[in-house]
Each structure stands twice: as C-alpha cells, then as structure tokens.
Amino acid sequence: MANYRYIDDFSIGDTYKLIRNLDSVPDDQVIVDAYWTVKPTLTTLDIDAPINIHITQFTSASGIGEITNYADGTVRLQFIANPDDVGALTSNQTYFYDVHVNLYSGEKYVLEYGKLFTGMHVRHSH
C-alpha cells in the first residue's frame, strides 16, 4: 500500500532532492524505472505535470537522479528537481504528487502520494 506524505520544504528556485530508501522490493525484484510527478490537480495528466522526472537504474550521469538497487535487496531512489525544471510552479501553492516504480518483471507500484506545498520563490543573485 502506498504511503501518504506531505512535502513542505520545497522552495522554487532551489535544487530539491527527493530521496526515498526502500527496505525491500516484492519478490526481491530490481526497480528499473521510477517516476516523480507533481501536478496542480489530481486530474492533470502526468505528461502535463510541471514536474515529471523519470529515472532509471542507469541515469546517474544525467543530473535528474538515480536508482540504486543494492545486493541486500534495499533500494535508494533519488530524484533531482533543478530550478529550471520547476519554473511552472507557483509560490505558496499546494500541488499533488506521486512516486511510482516499474520492476524488472513488469509489475508497477505506487510507492507514495500526497501533497507538496511550495514556499517562497527564491531568487538567487548570481
């Protein structure tokens, strides 16, 4: 069953890293794809989401995150939202998000869903 969470430390203009550590995966499978989407409404399509980050077990050099499957069956998911990736978000708004994964077997699971609150828009001087 997916976990419900609330992200309230998100600042537009800063790099944000969403990291989730999993103690196990069903049937000791390998996670091959993971997605983090943030959207203004529950009915917004993922393709239209202001944040729609897709990582794989091979994306570590891409700067958007990575999946690390460890030999002991644990997994680390890291999604990186760079300031340019979140320009469509509005300060002081609540958005809906979800994290879902695809296993090597083809099985799909929603790990987490919830609400993301954007704080003030940070404007860096350099």
N, C-alpha and C positions, 0 to 999 in steps of 0.2 A: 504494500500500500504506500502511496506517495506521501511524503511529508509536506505539511503546510508550514510556510515560513513567511516572515516579514523582513524585507531588507530596508533599513532606514539610514544607512551610512553612505549613500550614493550621491556624489557631487558631480554635476555636469561640468565638464572642463578638466576633470582629473582622470587619470587612468584608474580603472576599477578592475580588481581581480576577484572573480567568484571562484572559490576553491571548495571542493567537496571531496571528502575522503570516505570511501565505502569499505566497510568491514568484510563484505563478501558480495559475490555475484551469483545468481541462480545457476546451479549445476556446474560451478567452477568455470563458467564461460569467460571469454575475453570480450571486453567492450571495444567495439571497433569505431563507433560514431557516437557523438554526444552533441546535443543542441541546447542552447540557452536563448530563449526568445522573451522579449519584453514588448508589450503592446498596450495601447490605450484602452482597449475594450476586450472583453472575452471573445467577441465575435470577429475581431480583426484576424485576418489570415496570417499565418507565420511568415509568408513571403513578403507581406506588407508591414511587418513589425519593425519599429525603429531600431531595435537591437535584435539581430538574428545571427548568432555566432554558431558555426558548425566546426567542431574539432574532431580529429581522428587520432588514432594512435601514432600517426606519422606527421602531425602538424607542428611539432615543437619549434621548428625554424621559422614558422610563418608569423609569429608575433601575436596570434589570436588565442593561443592556449595549447593545451595538450592533454592527452590521456596517457596515464602511466599504469599499466597492468603489472603488478608485482607477482613474483613467484609464489608468495604465500596466499594468493587469492584476493588480496586487497587491491583497491584501485584509487587513484587520485585523478580527479578531473579539475582542470584549471582553465577557466575562460577569462580572456583579457579584453575588456572594452576600452579601447583607446578614445581620447577626446573627440577625434574626428568621426568615430563610429556612433556617437550618441548625440550628435548635433540636432536631431529632430525631437529630442525630448524637451519638455518644458519644466522650468524650475517650480518647486513646491507643488508637484502633482503626484497623484497615485497612479501607478501602472500595474498591470497584471503580468506575471512571468511564469515560465515553467522550464524545467530541465528534464530532458528525456534522452534515452540512450537506445542504441541498437547493439545487440550481442552478435557474436560471430555466427551463431546458429540462425540468425534472422529474427529472433524474438525482440520485441520492442517494449520498453517500460518507461513510464513517467516516474522519475525519482522524487521530484519536488515541484511544488507550485505555490504561488502566493502573490503577495503584493510588494511592489517596490516603490518607495517614496523618494522623489528627487529633492535634494536640498537646494540651496542657492547655487546659481551658476557661477562657477569660479572662473575668473578672467585673469589669466597669467600675463604678466607684463613683458615676458620675453618668449 
